[in-house]
Amino acid sequence: MVMNPATAEQRQSVTQQEYDAIRRFLEESCGIVLGDNKHYLVNSRLSRVVKEQGFSSMGELVRALNTGRDRSVQVSVIDAMTTNETSWFRDNHPFESLREIILPDLSARGYGTAIWSAACSSGQEPYSISMVIQEYLRNRPNSLPGIRIVATDISPSMLQEAEKGVFENAAMSRGLSDEFKMRYFDLFDGYAKVKPVIRERITFKEINLLRSFTSLGRFDCIFCRNVLIYFSAENKRDIVKRLADALKPGGYLYLGGTESIASFTDRFETLRYRGGMVYKLK
Ligand SMILES: C[S@@+](CC[C@H](N)C(=O)[O-])C[C@H]1O[C@@H](n2cnc3c(N)ncnc32)[C@H](O)[C@@H]1O
């Protein structure tokens, strides 16, 4: 039978009932609040998943989501609906205060500094942190012994990319200086690979911020940037509380430029530096 194009398109489009089911699934599984009118977003991002997973319609995809039996369907939907936008040294100022205030403070605290990049996307954030550390060590070779970075994300495909440490030229051009490109990457035709000296101190792991992350241990500094904006106030409050619990006394917390903890907790003092800010656990 030849299907007319309008019918094929309709079968990929989301009905209100399906939209509500997807919305519920996203909020419960990863905290993302979709809003009332994002049907176009769901259609554009999930019609690809419908095809890739071999479903004949959006309805079939939603039914598979609802049964919860096929983890790969759930992961593909989360992957497709999360925003993975990132860049090297994003916003600059967090990396300046890391270099100029936080690392000097942490190096005075002794062995085993631990830094967590809590929604690391394709890895630019933890690799940027690691480059700042490497620069710091160039001038002070024996400081920060045992320093390590844990990089986590909910998305297995993002983590896979991050772990490879291979970036195409287009991604390399977003925020990285030529100096750092030459110093910390092996350059190939069309792509670059992070050098082991930057890669080796990072461990990658799948973590959903909505669930417990106590297994990671405690940190001196946490980057949790540009992810809380997608969550409800209730989830933000809960995550900020658990991030505070995951910090060692006097530990530091970075959020994204549009994110704030002011209305959620008074456990931090705010340090302002070069147009940016970092929260310090009291
Ligand atoms: C916009 S990116 C931010 C990347 C980086 N932190 C930065 O600021 O450039 C948001 C990341 O949060 C991740 N994410 C979304 N929901 C999450 C959750 N519940 N737990 C952990 N990570 C999540 C997404 O997979 C995505 O990689």
The ligand as an SDF file (V2000), in Angstrom:
LIG
                    3D

 27 29  0  0  0  0  0  0  0  0999 V2000
   23.6050   22.0890   28.6250 C   0  0  0  0  0  0  0  0  0  0  0  0
   24.5880   20.7140   29.0660 S   0  0  0  0  0  0  0  0  0  0  0  0
   25.7400   21.4680   30.1760 C   0  0  0  0  0  0  0  0  0  0  0  0
   27.1530   20.9620   29.9540 C   0  0  0  0  0  0  0  0  0  0  0  0
   28.2310   21.6780   30.8050 C   0  0  0  0  0  0  0  0  0  0  0  0
   27.9990   21.5240   32.2190 N   0  0  0  0  0  0  0  0  0  0  0  0
   28.3200   23.1390   30.4500 C   0  0  0  0  0  0  0  0  0  0  0  0
   27.9250   23.9840   31.2560 O   0  0  0  0  0  0  0  0  0  0  0  0
   28.7760   23.4560   29.3370 O   0  0  0  0  0  0  0  0  0  0  0  0
   23.4640   19.8490   30.1620 C   0  0  0  0  0  0  0  0  0  0  0  0
   23.8460   18.4060   30.4300 C   0  0  0  0  0  0  0  0  0  0  0  0
   23.0440   17.9390   31.5220 O   0  0  0  0  0  0  0  0  0  0  0  0
   22.7760   16.5710   31.3100 C   0  0  0  0  0  0  0  0  0  0  0  0
   21.6010   16.1940   32.1400 N   0  0  0  0  0  0  0  0  0  0  0  0
   20.3000   16.4680   31.9270 C   0  0  0  0  0  0  0  0  0  0  0  0
   19.5320   15.9400   32.9030 N   0  0  0  0  0  0  0  0  0  0  0  0
   20.3900   15.3410   33.7690 C   0  0  0  0  0  0  0  0  0  0  0  0
   20.2160   14.6260   34.9860 C   0  0  0  0  0  0  0  0  0  0  0  0
   19.0140   14.4100   35.5120 N   0  0  0  0  0  0  0  0  0  0  0  0
   21.3130   14.1360   35.5990 N   0  0  0  0  0  0  0  0  0  0  0  0
   22.5590   14.3330   35.0830 C   0  0  0  0  0  0  0  0  0  0  0  0
   22.7790   15.0060   33.9410 N   0  0  0  0  0  0  0  0  0  0  0  0
   21.7190   15.5040   33.2860 C   0  0  0  0  0  0  0  0  0  0  0  0
   22.5220   16.4730   29.8100 C   0  0  0  0  0  0  0  0  0  0  0  0
   22.6950   15.1550   29.3310 O   0  0  0  0  0  0  0  0  0  0  0  0
   23.5650   17.4710   29.2600 C   0  0  0  0  0  0  0  0  0  0  0  0
   24.7410   16.8040   28.8710 O   0  0  0  0  0  0  0  0  0  0  0  0
  1  2  1  0
  2  3  1  0
  2 10  1  0
  3  4  1  0
  4  5  1  0
  5  6  1  0
  5  7  1  0
  7  8  2  0
  7  9  1  0
 10 11  1  0
 11 12  1  0
 11 26  1  0
 12 13  1  0
 13 14  1  0
 13 24  1  0
 14 15  1  0
 14 23  1  0
 15 16  2  0
 16 17  1  0
 17 18  1  0
 17 23  2  0
 18 19  1  0
 18 20  2  0
 20 21  1  0
 21 22  2  0
 22 23  1  0
 24 25  1  0
 24 26  1  0
 26 27  1  0
M  CHG  2   2   1   9  -1
M  END
$$$$
